[in-house]
Amino acid sequence: MKHTTLTDIAKKLGISASTVSRALSDHPDIKAETKKLVKKLAKEYYYKPNSIAQSLKNNRTTIIGVIVPEIQHDFFSSAISGIEEVAYHSGYTIIVCQSNENFEREVINTNVLIQQRVAGIVASISQNTKNSDHFQGVLDRGIPLVFFDRACSDIEVSKVIIDDAKSAFDAVSHLTEKGYKKIAHFAGPKELEICKLRLKGYSEALTKANIPYQEELICYGGLHETDGYNSMDNLLNKNIIPDAIFAVNDPVAVGAFQRIKEAGLKIPSDIGIVGFSNNKITALVDPPITTVDQPSFEMGKRAAEILVEMIESESPPLKVKTVVLDAKLIVRSST
């Protein structure tokens, strides 16, 4: 079905398309009677402005681009809900892209959003993003950009995060206070900033408890269930059985949980386990898993609020902000 255009309305009323456009936007030079006729006909014909044409004319849209590593992760789906909540109430819609933890795909997503003339971008980087050239390209085009949770550390951009090192310190301190001494850390990618900070918190908690740091108890991997499963499997194959595990995130904790159960070991009497993020699954398994609760919805919401403020600011670019939200340890039966 053909969409009604400004030209269609103009022909029907015997006026110019520019007059119709100005009438619809309540331009003071257009007579009240003309405005009334134009708006009445526009309503009858279900006229809607062409957002693509408007974006070409104004060099911007009311669309916010969102890039996340994956949508299936509870943390990111909750953060997207927070972003959408703010976007909706501010008159924006969102386009969500997932990188699938892949740097090349993240670059493609970024370029597509630039081509779509988005008003701004909220992003959380993939686990193997090692340079920020594509995001620098966003900034070079004057497109507002805000990171949440995972950010590029080599460019100055507003971001919404938690204190990952402190949260990890609190989680591991909980384990040491419970009497666990041989604590393994199933770490994420070595270069990802949040993983480095969580490893730092783990190390500092051991130092405070006078427990020696053992390299053999650090298992580097990715951020999925299979990574936790494989890390636990590798330790068992080496006949190394820790009495507790601090996992870099909940999917890794769940993977380790599965392998521990398969080995016939009991949680928490043989091995205690702590995750990170507070994914829904951690409360549903038996026993439920102790985890760090990241305020994911609030992170997405705050990131979107900063972005909308940047988009709508008529003054020079706003000062770069770093918002650090509180995270809390949720103690459950796995410890």
C-alpha positions in Angstrom: 0.0 0.0 0.0 1.4 3.4 -1.0 2.2 5.8 1.8 0.7 9.3 1.7 3.3 11.9 1.1 3.4 15.7 1.6 3.0 16.1 -2.2 -0.2 14.0 -2.1 -1.7 16.3 0.5 -0.4 19.4 -1.3 -2.1 18.3 -4.6 -5.4 17.6 -2.9 -5.5 21.1 -1.3 -3.9 22.9 -4.3 -1.0 24.3 -2.2 2.8 23.6 -2.3 4.4 20.7 -0.4 6.6 23.2 1.5 3.4 24.9 2.8 2.0 21.6 3.9 5.3 20.8 5.7 5.2 24.2 7.5 1.6 23.8 8.4 2.2 20.5 10.0 5.0 22.0 12.1 2.8 25.0 13.2 5.0 27.5 11.4 3.8 31.1 12.3 3.7 32.3 8.7 0.9 29.8 7.8 -2.7 30.8 8.3 -4.7 29.0 11.0 -7.3 27.9 8.5 -4.7 26.3 6.2 -3.1 24.5 9.2 -6.5 23.2 10.2 -7.2 21.9 6.6 -3.7 20.3 6.3 -3.9 18.5 9.7 -7.4 17.3 9.0 -6.4 15.8 5.6 -3.2 14.3 7.1 -5.2 12.6 9.8 -7.7 11.2 7.2 -4.9 9.9 5.0 -2.9 8.5 8.0 0.0 10.6 7.0 3.3 9.9 8.9 6.5 11.8 8.4 9.2 9.8 6.5 11.8 9.3 9.2 14.5 8.4 6.6 14.0 11.5 4.7 14.0 13.6 7.9 17.2 12.0 9.0 18.9 12.9 5.7 17.6 16.4 6.0 18.5 16.9 9.7 21.6 14.5 9.6 20.2 12.6 12.6 17.4 10.2 13.6 15.6 9.4 16.8 17.2 6.0 16.9 19.7 4.9 19.5 22.1 2.1 18.6 22.9 -0.5 21.2 25.8 -3.0 20.8 26.2 -5.9 23.3 28.3 -9.0 23.3 25.2 -11.3 23.5 21.5 -11.0 24.1 20.9 -14.4 25.8 23.0 -13.4 28.8 20.6 -12.2 31.5 22.9 -9.3 32.4 22.8 -7.8 28.9 19.1 -8.5 28.3 18.3 -6.7 31.5 20.6 -3.8 30.6 18.9 -3.5 27.2 15.5 -3.2 29.0 17.0 -0.3 31.1 18.2 1.4 27.9 14.9 1.0 26.1 12.9 2.3 29.1 14.8 5.6 29.0 14.8 5.8 25.2 11.0 5.3 25.1 10.2 8.0 27.6 12.6 10.4 25.8 11.1 9.8 22.3 13.7 7.5 20.9 13.7 3.9 19.6 16.6 1.5 19.8 18.3 -0.9 17.4 20.1 -3.7 19.2 23.1 -5.4 17.6 25.1 -8.3 19.2 28.7 -8.9 18.5 28.6 -12.6 19.7 31.8 -11.8 21.6 33.5 -11.2 18.2 35.6 -8.1 17.5 35.1 -8.2 13.7 31.4 -8.4 14.1 31.5 -5.6 16.6 33.2 -3.4 14.0 30.6 -4.3 11.4 27.8 -3.5 13.9 29.4 -0.1 14.6 29.7 0.8 10.9 26.1 -0.2 10.2 24.8 2.0 13.0 26.9 4.9 11.6 25.3 4.3 8.2 21.9 4.3 9.8 22.6 7.9 11.1 21.8 6.9 14.7 21.5 9.7 17.2 23.9 8.0 19.5 25.4 4.6 20.6 25.4 2.7 23.9 27.9 -0.2 23.8 29.6 -2.9 25.8 32.6 -4.4 24.1 33.3 -8.0 23.1 35.7 -10.2 25.1 38.4 -10.0 22.4 38.2 -6.2 21.5 41.8 -5.0 21.7 41.6 -1.6 19.9 39.0 1.2 19.7 39.5 2.5 16.2 35.9 1.8 15.2 34.6 3.6 18.3 37.0 6.5 17.6 35.3 6.7 14.2 32.0 7.1 15.9 33.4 10.0 18.0 35.1 11.5 14.9 31.6 11.8 13.2 30.2 13.6 16.2 28.0 10.7 17.3 27.6 10.5 21.1 28.9 7.3 22.6 28.5 5.8 26.1 29.9 2.5 27.4 28.5 0.3 30.1 30.1 -2.6 32.0 32.8 -3.3 29.5 34.6 -0.2 28.1 37.6 0.6 25.9 40.2 2.1 28.2 42.2 3.9 25.5 39.6 6.5 24.6 37.9 9.1 26.8 34.2 8.3 26.7 31.5 8.4 29.4 30.8 5.0 31.0 28.6 3.3 33.6 30.4 0.6 35.6 30.7 -1.1 38.9 33.9 -1.4 41.0 34.9 -4.8 39.7 38.0 -5.1 41.8 36.2 -4.3 45.1 33.3 -6.7 44.2 35.7 -9.5 43.5 37.6 -8.7 46.7 34.3 -8.9 48.7 33.4 -12.2 47.0 36.7 -13.9 47.7 36.9 -12.4 51.2 33.5 -14.1 51.9 35.1 -17.5 50.9 38.2 -16.9 53.1 36.0 -16.0 56.0 34.1 -19.2 55.5 37.4 -21.1 56.0 38.1 -21.9 52.3 41.9 -21.7 51.6 42.6 -23.4 48.3 40.6 -21.0 46.1 40.8 -21.3 42.3 39.9 -18.4 40.0 38.3 -19.2 36.7 39.3 -16.0 35.0 38.1 -14.5 31.7 40.3 -13.3 28.8 43.5 -11.8 30.0 43.2 -8.5 28.1 39.6 -7.6 29.0 39.6 -4.9 31.6 36.8 -6.2 33.8 38.6 -9.6 34.0 41.9 -8.0 35.0 40.1 -6.1 37.7 38.3 -9.2 39.1 41.6 -11.0 39.1 43.1 -8.1 41.0 40.3 -8.2 43.6 40.8 -12.0 44.0 44.6 -11.6 44.5 44.1 -8.8 47.1 41.6 -10.8 49.1 44.1 -13.7 49.3 46.8 -11.4 50.4 44.6 -10.0 53.1 43.8 -13.5 54.4 47.5 -14.5 54.2 46.8 -17.2 51.6 49.5 -17.6 49.0 48.7 -16.8 45.4 49.1 -20.0 43.3 49.4 -19.6 39.5 48.2 -23.2 39.0 44.8 -22.2 40.5 44.2 -19.5 37.9 42.4 -20.8 34.8 42.0 -18.4 31.9 39.3 -18.9 29.4 36.2 -17.2 27.9 33.0 -16.1 29.4 30.6 -19.0 28.7 29.4 -22.2 30.4 31.8 -24.3 28.4 34.8 -22.3 29.6 33.8 -23.0 33.3 33.2 -26.6 32.5 36.6 -27.0 30.7 38.5 -25.1 33.4 37.1 -27.5 36.1 37.8 -30.5 33.9 41.4 -29.4 33.4 42.0 -29.1 37.1 40.5 -32.5 37.8 42.6 -34.1 35.1 45.7 -32.6 36.8 44.4 -34.0 40.1 44.1 -30.5 41.5 41.0 -30.2 43.6 40.4 -26.7 45.0 38.1 -26.3 48.0 36.5 -23.2 46.4 36.1 -21.5 43.1 35.6 -17.8 42.3 34.3 -17.5 38.7 34.6 -14.4 36.6 30.9 -14.5 35.8 27.8 -16.7 36.3 27.9 -18.7 33.0 31.5 -19.8 33.9 30.3 -20.6 37.5 27.4 -22.7 36.1 29.8 -24.6 33.8 32.1 -25.4 36.7 29.1 -26.3 38.8 28.0 -28.9 36.2 31.5 -30.5 36.0 31.8 -30.6 39.8 28.5 -32.5 40.0 29.6 -34.9 37.3 32.7 -35.7 39.3 30.6 -36.7 42.3 31.8 -33.9 44.5 29.5 -32.1 46.8 28.8 -28.3 46.8 29.6 -26.6 49.2 31.2 -29.3 51.5 33.8 -30.4 48.9 33.9 -27.3 46.8 32.3 -23.9 47.4 31.5 -21.7 44.4 30.9 -18.0 43.8 29.7 -16.4 40.5 29.4 -12.9 39.3 26.3 -11.0 37.8 23.3 -12.6 39.5 21.9 -14.4 36.4 18.5 -16.0 37.1 19.9 -19.5 36.8 22.1 -19.1 39.9 19.0 -19.0 42.1 17.4 -22.0 40.4 20.2 -24.6 40.6 20.6 -26.9 43.6 22.3 -25.6 45.7 21.8 -22.0 44.6 25.0 -20.2 43.7 26.4 -17.3 45.7 27.0 -14.4 43.3 27.7 -10.7 43.0 24.6 -8.8 42.0 25.4 -6.3 39.3 22.6 -3.7 38.8 22.2 -4.4 35.1 18.9 -2.6 34.5 20.2 0.4 36.3 23.5 0.3 34.4 21.6 0.4 31.1 19.2 3.1 32.3 22.0 5.4 33.5 24.0 4.9 30.3 21.0 5.8 28.2 20.2 8.9 30.4 23.8 10.1 29.8 23.5 9.5 26.1 20.2 11.3 25.7 21.6 14.2 27.6 24.5 14.3 25.2 22.3 14.1 22.2 20.0 16.9 23.3 22.7 19.2 24.6 22.9 22.4 22.6 26.1 23.5 24.4 29.6 22.2 23.7 30.2 18.4 24.3 29.5 17.5 27.9 32.3 16.5 30.3 33.1 12.8 30.2 31.4 11.0 33.1 32.3 7.8 34.9 29.3 6.6 36.9 30.2 3.8 39.4 27.2 1.9 40.7 27.0 -0.3 43.8 27.1 -4.1 43.5 26.4 -6.4 46.4 27.2 -10.0 47.3 24.3 -12.3 47.5 25.1 -15.2 49.7 23.5 -18.6 48.9 23.9 -22.3 49.7 26.9 -22.9 47.4 29.2 -21.3 50.0 
